[in-house]
Amino acid sequence: MNMKPVGRTIQIFLPFGSPRGVKIAEITNRTVQAIYIPRHELHKAAERPEVQNVGLYFLFGQNAEDSKPQVYVGEAENCMKRLEQHHKQKEFWDAAVVFVTNNHQNQFTKTDVKFLEHLAYQEVGRIGRYKIDQTIPTLSFVPEWRQVDLADIFDTLKILLSTLGYPLFEEMRKTTAEDEQDVFYCRAKGMEARGEYNDEGFVVFKGSRMSAETTNSTHQHFKVIRETLIKDGIVTQNVDGGYVFAEDYSFPSPSQAAAIVLGRNSNGWKEWKSKEGKTLDELRR
């Protein structure tokens, strides 16, 4: 029996009035707060008492030469001081999200945030949406009863991150083995790619084939993306010289996904077809 999704109310406070500036987000019946801090407003965030507490934090950025955005996971007894250190020492990031509690009588302990840091690191690697390049955090000892509490807190953390625009812990692929009708195919010259169209764009599934060559008329932008996917190991070369996706990868549109797979400029709404041969355009537009 399918359960109806549970609704949630999320409150976002703009302490300095700007929708692009510092934001404080929380689910109204939970004790965890997320503070979004653009790097250029780090000095403003220092005025907020919330970021002076024990907490877990994430640094987000994107290197132009990488196929995935990058994240760094950390913990600190005073998050603001740690962010100021990273401001001097780390180049890649342009925004931070800090997690603390809004209950003065029930603050995170150092052990709590070290446990959450390790859990977050493991999940980032498992999901594979973001590049992570850091030493593996130490797993702190936490009693079983507290692990249950922290797992619940981690679920809240995932929702708040996605709400703030960082779906760090969301699976790229929404379909299951039972949802074959939602899978689309792109075929050409003996090769086949599979994927799904969802609210983020188009996800090409692991195991899909990619053409070995590109046409002369292929946009340079698509050629660069293909080269980057190969460089980062998201697409690997087989012994037969063909290319295959080593993991799921999300593209912003069906057309970009088709162009990368086929090695030519393409209309993805026409190229991606259901098992029955109906185009994505016919079924979803």
C-alpha positions in Angstrom: 0.0 0.0 0.0 1.4 3.4 -1.1 1.7 5.9 1.8 0.7 9.5 1.1 3.7 11.8 1.4 3.8 13.7 4.7 3.5 17.5 4.4 5.9 19.8 6.2 6.0 23.4 7.0 9.4 25.1 6.6 10.1 28.6 7.8 12.8 30.6 6.2 13.9 33.8 8.0 15.9 36.5 6.2 17.8 38.2 9.0 19.2 41.0 6.7 16.2 41.2 4.4 17.8 39.9 1.2 16.5 36.7 -0.4 20.0 36.1 -1.8 21.7 36.7 1.5 21.9 34.8 4.8 18.9 32.6 5.4 17.8 30.7 8.5 15.6 27.7 7.7 13.9 25.3 10.0 11.0 22.8 10.0 8.5 24.3 12.4 8.2 21.3 14.7 11.9 20.4 14.8 14.8 21.8 16.8 17.4 21.9 14.0 18.2 25.1 12.2 20.0 25.5 8.8 21.9 28.7 8.3 22.7 29.4 4.6 25.7 31.8 4.2 26.9 33.1 0.9 30.7 33.5 1.1 30.5 37.2 0.4 28.3 37.7 3.4 30.4 35.8 5.9 31.0 39.1 7.8 27.3 39.6 8.2 26.8 36.0 9.3 29.3 36.7 12.1 26.7 39.0 13.7 24.3 36.0 14.2 24.6 34.1 17.5 23.5 30.9 15.9 26.7 30.3 14.0 28.8 30.6 17.2 27.6 27.2 18.4 28.6 23.6 18.0 27.4 22.4 14.7 27.8 20.5 11.4 28.6 22.5 8.3 28.9 22.1 4.5 30.9 24.1 2.0 29.6 24.1 -1.6 31.2 25.2 -4.8 31.8 24.2 -8.4 35.1 24.1 -10.3 34.6 24.9 -14.0 36.7 21.9 -15.1 34.7 19.4 -13.0 31.5 17.5 -14.0 30.1 17.6 -10.5 29.7 20.4 -7.9 32.0 20.0 -4.8 31.2 19.7 -1.1 33.2 19.7 2.0 31.7 18.3 5.3 33.0 19.5 8.6 32.1 20.0 12.3 33.2 22.6 14.8 32.6 23.8 18.4 32.3 27.3 17.0 31.2 27.1 13.4 31.8 30.8 12.6 35.5 30.6 13.6 35.9 27.5 11.5 34.3 29.2 8.5 36.6 32.1 8.8 39.6 29.7 8.7 38.2 28.1 5.5 37.7 31.6 4.0 41.4 32.0 4.3 42.5 28.5 3.3 40.0 27.0 0.9 39.3 28.4 -2.6 36.6 26.3 -4.1 33.5 27.2 -2.1 31.0 30.0 -2.6 28.4 29.2 0.0 28.1 27.4 3.4 25.2 25.8 5.2 25.6 25.4 9.0 23.4 23.2 11.1 22.9 23.9 14.8 20.0 23.5 17.2 17.5 26.2 18.2 17.1 24.9 21.7 19.5 26.5 24.2 18.9 23.7 26.7 19.5 20.9 24.1 22.6 21.9 22.0 24.6 19.5 19.9 27.6 18.0 21.6 31.0 17.5 20.0 30.2 13.8 19.8 26.9 14.4 18.1 28.4 16.5 15.3 31.3 14.1 14.7 28.8 11.3 14.3 26.7 13.4 11.9 29.9 14.4 10.0 30.9 10.8 9.4 27.4 9.8 8.4 27.1 12.8 6.0 30.5 11.9 4.4 29.5 8.3 3.9 26.1 9.3 2.3 27.7 11.9 0.0 29.9 9.1 -1.4 27.1 6.7 -1.7 24.7 9.1 -3.5 27.4 10.4 -5.8 25.8 13.7 -6.8 28.7 15.8 -5.4 32.5 15.5 -5.6 34.1 15.2 -2.1 37.8 15.5 -1.6 38.8 15.2 2.1 40.0 12.8 4.7 37.4 10.4 6.1 36.0 11.8 9.3 36.5 9.8 12.5 33.4 8.0 13.7 32.7 8.9 17.3 31.1 6.5 19.8 27.4 7.2 20.3 25.0 5.1 22.4 22.4 3.3 20.4 19.5 5.4 21.7 21.3 8.6 20.6 22.1 7.1 17.2 18.3 6.8 16.7 17.9 10.5 17.6 20.7 11.6 15.3 19.3 9.5 12.4 16.0 11.5 12.8 18.0 14.7 12.9 19.9 13.7 9.8 16.5 13.2 7.9 15.6 16.8 8.9 19.0 18.0 7.7 18.5 16.4 4.3 15.2 18.1 3.8 16.5 21.5 4.7 19.5 21.2 2.4 17.3 20.3 -0.5 15.0 23.2 0.3 18.0 25.6 0.2 19.0 24.2 -3.2 21.5 21.5 -2.4 19.9 18.0 -3.0 23.1 16.5 -1.6 21.4 13.3 -0.2 18.6 12.8 -2.8 18.9 9.8 -5.1 19.3 11.0 -8.7 17.2 8.1 -10.0 13.5 8.2 -8.9 12.3 5.1 -10.7 12.4 1.6 -9.3 12.4 -1.8 -11.0 8.6 -1.7 -10.9 8.5 1.6 -12.8 9.7 0.4 -16.2 7.0 2.5 -17.9 8.9 5.6 -16.7 12.2 4.6 -18.4 13.1 6.1 -21.7 15.6 4.8 -24.3 17.9 6.5 -26.8 19.2 4.2 -29.5 21.6 4.6 -32.4 24.2 2.5 -34.4 23.9 -0.5 -32.1 24.2 1.5 -28.9 21.6 2.1 -26.2 21.2 4.5 -23.3 18.5 4.4 -20.6 17.2 7.1 -18.4 14.4 9.0 -16.7 12.9 12.4 -16.9 12.2 14.0 -13.5 11.9 17.3 -11.7 15.6 18.0 -12.0 16.2 17.2 -15.6 17.1 14.0 -17.3 19.1 11.2 -15.6 21.1 8.8 -17.7 21.4 5.5 -16.0 24.6 3.6 -15.1 25.4 1.1 -17.9 24.1 3.3 -20.7 26.3 3.5 -23.8 27.7 6.7 -25.2 28.9 7.2 -28.8 32.7 7.1 -29.3 32.7 10.0 -31.7 31.1 13.4 -32.1 30.0 15.0 -35.4 31.8 18.1 -36.7 28.7 20.2 -36.1 28.3 19.2 -32.4 28.3 22.3 -30.2 31.7 22.8 -28.5 29.9 23.0 -25.2 28.7 19.4 -25.5 32.2 18.2 -26.6 33.6 19.8 -23.4 31.0 18.1 -21.3 31.8 14.7 -22.8 35.5 15.2 -22.2 34.9 16.2 -18.6 32.7 13.1 -18.0 35.5 10.9 -19.3 38.2 12.7 -17.3 36.2 12.3 -14.1 35.5 8.6 -14.7 31.7 9.1 -14.9 32.0 7.7 -18.4 34.6 4.9 -19.0 36.0 3.3 -22.2 35.4 -0.4 -22.9 37.9 -2.7 -24.5 35.9 -2.4 -27.8 36.5 1.3 -27.8 33.0 2.3 -26.9 32.0 4.3 -23.9 29.7 3.5 -21.0 28.3 5.4 -18.0 29.9 4.1 -14.8 27.3 5.7 -12.7 24.0 7.6 -12.9 24.4 11.1 -14.1 21.9 14.0 -14.2 21.7 16.4 -17.1 19.7 19.7 -16.9 17.6 18.8 -20.0 16.6 15.8 -22.2 18.3 17.5 -25.2 21.6 17.8 -23.4 21.4 14.2 -22.3 20.7 13.1 -25.9 23.4 15.2 -27.4 26.0 13.8 -25.0 24.9 10.2 -25.6 24.6 10.5 -29.4 27.6 12.8 -30.0 25.6 15.3 -32.0 23.2 18.1 -31.5 19.8 16.5 -30.7 16.2 17.2 -29.7 15.9 15.0 -26.6 12.1 15.3 -26.6 12.2 13.3 -29.8 15.2 11.1 -29.3 14.2 9.6 -25.9 11.5 7.0 -26.4 9.5 4.7 -24.2 9.7 0.9 -24.6 6.7 1.1 -26.9 8.4 3.7 -29.1 6.5 6.8 -28.0 8.6 9.9 -27.6 9.2 11.9 -24.4 7.4 14.7 -26.2 4.3 12.6 -26.7 4.2 11.3 -23.2 5.3 14.2 -21.0 4.7 17.4 -23.0 
